Amino acid sequence: MPKKYREIRLALRDAGWAVLRQRGSHEVWGRSGETARIVVAGKDSDTVPVGTLSSIRRASGLEHLR
């Protein structure tokens, strides 16, 4: 089943990620003690494209995001 941006944001928040800054619809997420950054851009109700979801999964280490 396709994921929505709302679900991605919730999963990141539950895993300890937080929004560091935002410009327009682009949110930059990070975690304390790590240099990795994840950019999430989209309305909560939009479906996340497969490639974008894959990139977020690799960067965050959240393998359940499929």
C-alpha positions as CSV (number, residue, x, y, z in Angstrom):
1,M,0.0,0.0,0.0
2,P,1.4,3.4,-0.9
3,K,2.6,5.6,1.9
4,K,1.5,9.1,2.6
5,Y,3.8,11.9,3.7
6,R,1.8,12.0,7.0
7,E,2.9,8.4,7.7
8,I,6.5,9.2,6.9
9,R,6.6,12.2,9.2
10,L,5.1,10.2,12.0
11,A,7.6,7.3,11.6
12,L,10.5,9.8,11.6
13,R,9.3,11.5,14.7
14,D,8.8,8.2,16.5
15,A,12.4,7.2,15.6
16,G,13.8,10.3,17.2
17,W,14.1,12.6,14.2
18,A,13.0,16.2,14.4
19,V,12.5,19.1,12.0
20,L,15.6,21.3,12.1
21,R,14.4,23.9,9.7
22,Q,11.8,24.5,7.0
23,R,11.6,26.6,3.9
24,G,8.3,26.4,2.1
25,S,7.2,22.8,1.9
26,H,10.7,21.4,2.3
27,E,11.4,20.2,5.9
28,V,15.0,19.2,6.8
29,W,15.0,16.5,9.5
30,G,17.9,15.5,11.7
31,R,18.8,13.7,14.8
32,S,21.1,14.9,17.6
33,G,24.5,13.4,17.4
34,E,24.2,12.5,13.7
35,T,25.2,14.4,10.6
36,A,22.6,12.7,8.3
37,R,19.8,14.9,7.1
38,I,16.6,14.0,5.4
39,V,14.5,16.4,3.3
40,V,10.7,15.7,3.3
41,A,8.7,17.8,0.9
42,G,5.0,17.3,0.3
43,K,1.5,17.8,1.7
44,D,0.4,15.3,4.4
45,S,-2.2,13.7,2.1
46,D,0.1,13.3,-0.9
47,T,1.4,9.8,-1.8
48,V,5.2,9.5,-1.5
49,P,6.9,8.5,-4.8
50,V,8.6,5.1,-4.7
51,G,12.1,6.5,-5.3
52,T,11.6,9.2,-2.6
53,L,10.4,6.6,-0.1
54,S,13.4,4.4,-0.9
55,S,15.8,7.4,-0.4
56,I,14.2,8.3,3.0
57,R,14.3,4.6,4.1
58,R,18.1,4.3,3.3
59,A,18.9,7.6,4.9
60,S,16.9,7.0,8.1
61,G,17.5,3.3,8.5
62,L,13.8,2.7,9.0
63,E,13.4,-0.6,7.1
64,H,9.7,-0.9,7.8
65,L,9.0,2.0,5.4
66,R,8.1,0.0,2.3
